Amino acid sequence: MSVVVVTGANSGFGLAATLAFARNGDQVYATIRDPSRAGSLTEAASNSDLDIQIEQLDVTRPETFPAFVADITAAAGRVDVLVNNAGILRAGAFEDISENTLRLVMETNLFGPLLLTRAVLPTMRAQQAGLIIMISSLSGIAGLPGDVAYSASKYALEGATEALRHEVDRWGIRLALVEAGMYATGIFAASLPDDAVLPVDYPADSPYRPLIEYRLRALRARMPEAFDPSQVGELLVEIAQSDEARLRWPADAVAERVLGTLFAHDDAGRDEFLRMVSDTDWWSAGRDAP
């Protein structure tokens, strides 16, 4: 039985991950920002007769992370898997997005997972084992117009994760990126309500209005094809049970096709190149510097 922490667990991928790990017999700590919105989580846990511990955690408040991790470690004795899932999307052309909005997206999607990861690393180093899963997106490997803020946060998360895995592998700590296409998670609801022609509070006189309206129409047209988030929950359990030295895990056939198109090397080939460039094989092997 593994001890698993999942952020943003009240809906979408977070809810799917929580239920999948709990059904697998793992001890799950499911975190949400607002306990009053835990209805879907508690109902799903009750309907499936699953023992899930719900904890309050706001990923934009990193000052709370050390105490949170200490409490989990004191109660469970360890942290085996951290699923950094909590995230937001704010659509719109870059020139029209406020600085506050851009910073909020980066705080939530980038600094939140990175700083929570940093808080849990001492525990995993002491254990000489651990898995950190970052829920990424195809927007983190292929930027599209109208998606600058979200793509920026996911691209940065991808780069940080790829670099970090080489720093912590000597302690048996693995990192994984889950590359997801379009899923029915509700992440679009905050800025793209169903009946709007533009995102919430969008400047009606924006010079980018034709572009954003077109992208919004195209997005809505594709929504019936959106995948079920539950399949990502099952994938996360598969990743946790795997001993495969793999970084990027496509969540669906679309993601697999895009990854195959954009990356000439698989993860093993990419790793070999990066290790050659950085000359740090000695570190990963646990040896002293040459």
N, C-alpha and C positions, 0 to 999 in steps of 0.2 A: 504494500500500500504506500503510495506516494502522498506527500503533502503538497497541495497545489494552491496557488494564489492566482485569482483571475480578477483583473480590473474591468470596470464597465460591465458588470455582470447582469444588469437588469434587462438587457435586450440584445438582439442581434447575435454577433459572434460570441460575446461574453456570456450570454445566457446559454447558447448552444454548448460552449466549452464547459461551463459549470455543470450542466446536466450530463454531458458525455463523460467527464472525469468522475463524477459522483456515481454514475452507473457502472463505471469500471471498478468501483470499490475504493477509490482514492478519497482522501480527506481533503475537502475543498473549502477554502476560504474565499467567498465571493464578495467582492467589494463594489459598493455603489456610492455615488456622491451624495445623493439625497435619499435617506431611508424611507421617506414617505412615498417613494416611487418604486418600492420593492415588491409591489403587488404581483406582477407577472412572475417574478422569481420565486416568491414564497408559494404561489399557487402551483407552479410547475413542480416544485420540490415536493409539495404535499401530494399532488396527484400521482407522482411517481414513487412516493414513499422513500425519498432520499434525504439523508442527513447532510445538510449543507449549512455551514456557518456563515452568516451574513455580517459583513463588517462595513463600517462607513469609512470611505477614503476619497478625498478630492485630489486628483492627480495634479492639480494646479497649485497645491500647497505642499511643496517638498519638505518644508520644515517639520511636517508630521510623519515623514517616512521612517526615520530611525526608530521612533517609538513604536510605530505600527509593526515593523519587522521584528523588533525585540519582543513585542507581545505575542506574535505568531510563533516565534522560536521558543519562547518560554512555555507556551501552551502545547505545541506539537513536537518540540524537540529539534525540528529541522525545517527547511524549505527546499523541496526537491524541484518544483517547477513553478516558474513565474510566467504568467501569460499577460503580457502588456497589450491590452485590447482597447482600453478607453480612448476614444478619439472623436473629433468633430470635423465637419465639413462646412465651409462657407464659400459658396460659388460666386463668381463674378470676375470681371476684367480687373487686372492688377491696379490700373490707375483709379478705379472706382472703389477699391477696398480700403477701408480706413486703416490707419496704423494700429489702432486698438484691436481691430478684427484680426489683422495679420499676426499680431503678438499673441492673441488668445489662441489661435490655431497652433502656433509654434509652441506655446507653453503646454498645451494639452497633448499634442501629437508627438512632440519631440522631447522637450525637457521633462515632462511627466514620466514617460517610460525610461529615459536615460537615468534620471535621478533616483527613481525607484529601483532600477537595476543596480545602481551604485550602492544603494542602501542594503541590498540583499547579498551582494558579492562577498562580504566578509564571512557570512554564514556559509555560503557555498564553498568558499575556499577552505574553511575549517572542516567541512564535510568531505572535501576532495571530490565533490560531485555536484552536479546541478544542471538544470536546463532553463534557459530563458528564451521564450518565444515572443517575437515581435510580430504583431499583426500589421502587415504592410498592405500594399495595394499596387495594382498595375500603374497607378498614378505615381508611384515611387520609382518607376523605371521608364515611364513614357509620359512626359508632360503634354497636356492638351490645353488649348485656349479655354479660358474661363475657370481654370483649375489651379491657378498659380499658388495660392496660399496652401492648399492641401498638398499639391505636388512638392512644394518646397519642404514641407514638414516630413513627408515620406521619403523623399530623396535623401534628406539629411539623416533620417533614421536608418536607412539602408547603409549609407556609408559608415556611420558610427558603429553599426552592428558588425559589418564586415571587418572593420579594424579591430574592434574589441575582442572578437572571437580568438584572434591570434595572441592577445594579451593574457587571456585566462585559460587557454586550453591546457596549460601545464598542470592545472589543478583539476582536470577532468570536467571542466565546466563547458557545456555546449551552448551555442546560440543558433537560433533558427529564425528565418524570415518567412512568413506565410504570405504569398503573393495571391491576392484575391481579385477577381473580376467584379462583375456587378451582382450584388446580393440584395435580397429584400430584408435589409437590416433596419431601415428607418433613419439612416444617417443623413439622408437628403431632406428630411422633413423640416428641420430647423430653418433652412434657408431657401427651400424650394417647395412651398406649399402646393398642393395639388391643383388649385384653381388659379394660380398666379401666372402671368406671362413673364414676370421677372422675379428674381430673388427678393426676399423681404427687405424693405427699406432701400431698394436699389434706386439710384438717381434716374428718373424718367427721361432726363435730357442727355443721358450718357452718349457720347459718340460711338460707344461700343454696343449700344442697345441691339442693333440687328444681329450682331454676332452672338450675344448672350441669349437672345430670344431663340435663335436658331439652335444653339447648343442645348437649350432647355427643352425645346420640342423634340429634338433627337433623343435626348435622355429619357423623356417620358415615353416615347415610342418603343424604347427598348425595355422598359420596366416589366412588361409581361414575361420577358425572357430571363428575368433575374433569378439567380440560383437560390436554393433554400439554405439558410445559414447553418442548419443542423449538420450538413455534410462537412462543414469546417470544424465543428466540434469533434466529429469522429477523426478527422485528419490530425487534430492536435493530440489526441490520445495515441494515434499511430506514431507521431513524431516522438512522443515521450517514451514509447516502448521500443523505438528503433535505436540501434547503435550506429546508424549510418552517418558518416562525416559529411553531412550535406548542409548547406546554408539556406538556399532558396527552395521552398516547397510550393509548387503551384497548387492552388486550391481547386482548380477546375480546368476543363479542357481549353477554355479561352485563354486562361493564364498560362497554361503549358505551351500553347501555340505562340503567344507573345514572347515568352521567355526564350523559346527556341529560336525565334526570329531575331531578337535583340542581342542575345549572348552567343558569341561564336564558340566559347568554351563552356563545358559543364563546370560544376563547382570544383571538381578535382583538378581540372586543367587550370582554372583560375587561381586556385590555391597554390598550385605549383609555381605559377608565374609570380604571384605576390611574395611567396617565401623566397624565391630567387632574388627578387628586387630588394627585399628588406633584409635578407641574410640573418634571419632570426630562428632558424631551425633549432639551434642550441637551446633557445628559451623554451620553445614548445616541448622539447624533450626533457626539460628539467635540469639541464646542465649549466655549469658556470660559463660566463662569457669567455670566448676564445681570446 
